[in-house]
Amino acid sequence: MRRLAVVALALCALLVAGCGSTTPLNFKGKSRPSPPVDVSVYLNQRQILASPGSVAAGLVAFTFANQSSNTQYILIRHHGYHSVISRDHQSLPIRAGATAQLTLDIGPGDYEIGTAAEFLGAALDDHYVTPAPLRVGPPGQAGDSALLQP
């Protein structure tokens, strides 16, 4: 029994050792992507504010703070188009007084950050929330000289 356990352990060690790759990875001449740009979004009963209002194309990390008294459903759309670019084309629900985060890969153009009711035409005058504009410029520089982050 003991001999069988030693043989089984030796076979497992050989299997694990065989899982490695002998092909060296070569990243010479390839740049690291730029790090995500942080955008803070504040919303209350009447308006949505985004800071900064202009970013470079690429990964954008949104942090939403809902300071209204209702759950808000946030959508991000390309200005002038009906296409919603939020994750899975769904609205992002944020409870009253809560925060949420969303990271998207966004191309150049003008965008709006608004509520689902406003974008879908269901906004009432007393519930209208002014959307925040977001201008996305050309892609940023490569992240080769950026400090590595955890």
Backbone torsions as a table, in degrees:
resi	resn	phi	psi	omega
1	MET	NA	-43.0	-178.6
2	ARG	-66.2	-38.8	-179.8
3	ARG	-65.5	-38.4	178.8
4	LEU	-64.4	-38.8	178.2
5	ALA	-65.5	-39.7	179.7
6	VAL	-66.7	-42.6	179.3
7	VAL	-64.3	-43.1	178.7
8	ALA	-62.6	-41.2	178.5
9	LEU	-64.4	-40.2	178.7
10	ALA	-65.2	-40.9	177.7
11	LEU	-65.0	-39.9	177.1
12	CYS	-62.9	-40.7	178.8
13	ALA	-63.5	-40.0	177.6
14	LEU	-65.8	-39.5	178.6
15	LEU	-64.3	-43.6	179.8
16	VAL	-66.3	-40.4	179.6
17	ALA	-65.5	-29.1	-179.5
18	GLY	-79.7	-4.6	-177.6
19	CYS	-82.6	-11.7	-177.5
20	GLY	-73.1	166.6	179.3
21	SER	-108.7	137.2	177.3
22	THR	-96.1	-6.0	179.7
23	THR	-81.0	119.2	179.3
24	PRO	-71.7	143.3	176.9
25	LEU	-84.0	134.6	-177.8
26	ASN	-127.4	110.9	179.5
27	PHE	-107.3	14.2	-178.4
28	LYS	-61.6	131.3	179.1
29	GLY	83.5	0.7	179.6
30	LYS	-109.0	133.7	-179.9
31	SER	-92.0	150.9	172.1
32	ARG	-75.7	147.2	176.5
33	PRO	-68.2	156.6	177.9
34	SER	-67.4	149.6	179.3
35	PRO	-68.3	157.3	179.3
36	PRO	-61.4	147.4	176.3
37	VAL	-95.2	132.5	179.6
38	ASP	-89.4	131.6	175.1
39	VAL	-126.1	123.4	177.1
40	SER	-93.7	131.2	-178.7
41	VAL	-122.9	121.8	179.2
42	TYR	-110.0	133.1	175.6
43	LEU	-135.4	142.5	175.2
44	ASN	-131.8	-161.7	-175.8
45	GLN	-64.4	-25.9	-171.2
46	ARG	-115.4	-26.5	-173.2
47	GLN	-149.9	163.6	174.5
48	ILE	-122.3	132.7	178.5
49	LEU	-121.5	133.5	178.7
50	ALA	-119.8	135.3	179.2
51	SER	-137.9	125.2	-3.4
52	PRO	-73.7	163.2	-178.3
53	GLY	-90.2	-3.8	-179.6
54	SER	-141.4	130.3	-178.7
55	VAL	-138.4	168.5	175.3
56	ALA	-85.2	151.2	178.4
57	ALA	-63.4	151.9	-179.0
58	GLY	130.6	-152.3	179.6
59	LEU	-73.6	127.9	177.3
60	VAL	-123.5	123.9	179.8
61	ALA	-101.2	109.0	179.9
62	PHE	-90.6	136.0	171.4
63	THR	-120.6	115.0	-176.7
64	PHE	-100.4	138.1	174.0
65	ALA	-125.8	112.3	-178.8
66	ASN	-92.2	104.6	179.5
67	GLN	-102.1	16.0	176.4
68	SER	-88.6	175.7	-178.6
69	SER	-93.9	3.3	-179.3
70	ASN	-124.3	159.1	169.1
71	THR	-68.4	131.3	179.8
72	GLN	-111.7	142.9	177.3
73	TYR	-108.8	108.9	-172.8
74	ILE	-93.3	136.7	173.5
75	LEU	-127.6	147.0	173.9
76	ILE	-119.2	124.9	-178.4
77	ARG	-133.6	155.2	176.8
78	HIS	-73.2	125.7	-175.1
79	HIS	-60.2	131.3	178.4
80	GLY	87.9	-7.1	178.7
81	TYR	-118.8	163.3	177.5
82	HIS	-95.4	3.6	-177.1
83	SER	-79.1	128.1	177.5
84	VAL	-95.2	132.1	-178.0
85	ILE	-105.6	5.5	176.4
86	SER	-61.7	161.3	-176.7
87	ARG	-53.4	128.6	177.7
88	ASP	55.4	26.7	179.1
89	HIS	55.5	31.0	179.3
90	GLN	-114.3	159.3	174.8
91	SER	-80.3	152.2	179.8
92	LEU	-98.8	109.3	180.0
93	PRO	-79.0	133.9	176.9
94	ILE	-129.1	119.0	-179.9
95	ARG	-65.5	157.9	177.9
96	ALA	-59.1	130.5	178.8
97	GLY	77.1	4.0	-176.7
98	ALA	-103.9	171.6	175.2
99	THR	-122.7	161.4	177.6
100	ALA	-151.1	157.2	178.3
101	GLN	-127.8	147.5	179.4
102	LEU	-150.8	130.6	177.2
103	THR	-115.4	127.5	-178.6
104	LEU	-130.4	151.5	172.8
105	ASP	-96.4	110.2	-171.1
106	ILE	-115.9	135.3	176.9
107	GLY	-88.9	170.7	-179.0
108	PRO	-61.0	149.0	177.5
109	GLY	144.8	-177.2	177.6
110	ASP	-103.0	132.8	-176.7
111	TYR	-127.2	164.0	173.9
112	GLU	-128.8	139.7	173.6
113	ILE	-109.5	114.9	-175.8
114	GLY	-143.2	-175.8	178.1
115	THR	-92.7	156.3	-179.6
116	ALA	-61.1	-39.1	-178.9
117	ALA	-62.7	-40.8	-178.9
118	GLU	-68.1	-45.3	-177.3
119	PHE	-71.1	-30.2	-177.5
120	LEU	-92.0	5.0	175.4
121	GLY	80.1	14.2	-177.7
122	ALA	-101.8	11.3	-176.5
123	ALA	-73.5	136.3	173.5
124	LEU	-99.1	153.8	-177.5
125	ASP	-55.2	-37.6	-177.6
126	ASP	-82.0	-9.4	178.6
127	HIS	-115.4	8.3	-177.0
128	TYR	-67.5	129.3	177.3
129	VAL	-115.5	119.7	-178.7
130	THR	-66.6	124.1	-179.6
131	PRO	-71.5	159.2	178.4
132	ALA	-101.3	132.5	176.3
133	PRO	-78.8	150.3	175.6
134	LEU	-140.7	117.2	178.5
135	ARG	-97.3	127.6	179.3
136	VAL	-114.3	117.0	-177.8
137	GLY	-88.7	-165.5	179.0
138	PRO	-64.4	162.3	-179.2
139	PRO	-55.9	147.7	178.9
140	GLY	-76.3	177.2	179.4
141	GLN	-70.6	159.0	178.6
142	ALA	-62.2	154.5	-176.6
143	GLY	-88.5	22.6	-177.4
144	ASP	-61.7	-37.1	-177.4
145	SER	-97.2	3.9	-179.8
146	ALA	-76.5	144.0	177.4
147	LEU	-65.9	132.7	178.9
148	LEU	-64.9	135.6	-178.7
149	GLN	-111.9	152.6	-179.1
150	PRO	-65.8	NA	NA
